[in-house]
Amino acid sequence: MSFALGPMLLALLAASPPQEQEAGVTGLWRTPVDGGGLVRISRCGADICGTVVDSPRLRANPDQRDVRNREATRRDRRLRGLRILRASPAGPGRWGDGWVYNPEDGRTYRGSIERLADGRLRLRGCVVAPLCRTQVWTRVD
């Protein structure tokens, strides 16, 4: 199940209330990797979190586990429903000081999210700057 989020998300200082910001980001999003995985972003406390909903690989094998996790005790977790990102409000249309987990390599990356003018999300994740990658997600619902 290749989300290759590995690298994604951007950070600024908080400016708008979390409720105002989350309205523009909560919902179902399609990733550009592996034929389009689906991630649901929802509120988790004052932050936003993303969980795996579906992917072509999960449809082929619904019982996939987190077998590449670097922590052996977590390798039995199901990928469907797995929390793979968390970020805090960081200004209008931005969330930062976050992390993203990539089930493909079992690593967690520092990251940020920015809502683009066209409504898509730009996610950026970094091992360490400048070793970063960016993805753009599209709203499904």
N, C-alpha and C positions, 0 to 999 in steps of 0.2 A: 504494500500500500504506500505508494510513494507520494508523500506530501512535500518532500524536500523543502520543508519550511526552513529546514536547517538554517538557513539564514533569512531572517525577516524582522521588521518593525522599526520608528523614529521618535525622539523625545524632546519635549519643550516643557516649560513650567505651566502648572495648572492655572487655568483662567476661567473656565465655565463650570457650572455645577455639573456633577456626574450625571444627573438625570437628563439634563439637556444634551450632553454629549452622547450618552449611550443610545438615545433615540436614533441617531444616525449610523450606528454600528451594530446594534443587536439584530439578530435574524440569521437566516441561512445564507451561506456564502459558498461559491464554487471556486476551488483552487485550480490553477492552470496545469497541475502536474497529474500524471497517470490517468489521463482521460477525464479529469475533473472530479476530484474528491469533494465531499460536502462537509463543511464545518459550521456548527451552530455557535454563534457568539451571543452570550447573554451576560447579564449582570451577576457578579459574585462579590457581594459586599459593595465597597465603593469602586471596585475595579470591574473590568470586563474579562471574561474567560471564553475560550473556544474549546469545543469538544467535537470529536470525530463523529459524524453521522453516517456517512456512506462513502463508498468509492467503488470503482469497477472491481478491484481486487477483493473487497469485502463482499460484494454480491457473489463472486465466484467461490469465496470461502468465508462465510459469515463468522466463523469461530477463530479468526486470526488472533494471534497473541503478540505481545510486545517482546518478541524473542531477541531483538537486537539491543535491548536496554543494557546500558553499561552496568547497572546494578542487578545482579543475578536474582535477587529476591523479587524484582518487579517483572520478570520475564513471562510470568503467567497471566499478566493483566490482558483483558480483551482490548483490542484496538477500538472497536465500536464503543462509543461512549467515553473514550479516554480524553482527558483534558490535555490539550497540546499547546495552549497559550494563555497568558495572563498579562494584562497591562493596566496601568493607572492613568486617570485623566491627566493630560499634559497641555491643555489649551484647546481652543475651539477646533474640533475635528481631528484631534491628535491624542494619542495614548502612548505612554512611554514607560520607562523604568520597568520594562516587562521582560518576559522570557517566552521562548517558543521551543517546543520539544519536537524533534524530528524522529518518528518511528523507524525511518529507513536506516539511520545510522546510530540510533540510540543516544543521541546527544541533545543537550539543552543549550540554547543560544540566547544571548541578551538581545532584546529587540524592541521595536516600536511599530505603531500603526498610524497611518494618516488617511483621512477620508478625502478623496480627490473631488474636484469640482463636478465631475460627471457621476459621482455617487459610488464609484468603485473604491476599494481599499488598497493602499500600498503598504505592504508589510516588509520590514527590513530586519534581518537578523545578522548578528556578528559573532564570530568566534572571538575576535579582538579587532578593532578598527585598524587598518582598512580592510580586513578580511570579512567582507559583508556580502550578502546577496539580497536581492529584492524580488518580490512577487506582487502581482496585482490580482486581487480577487474580485469577483463579480457577484452582486446580490442575486439570490435565487427567488426569495419570496417577496 
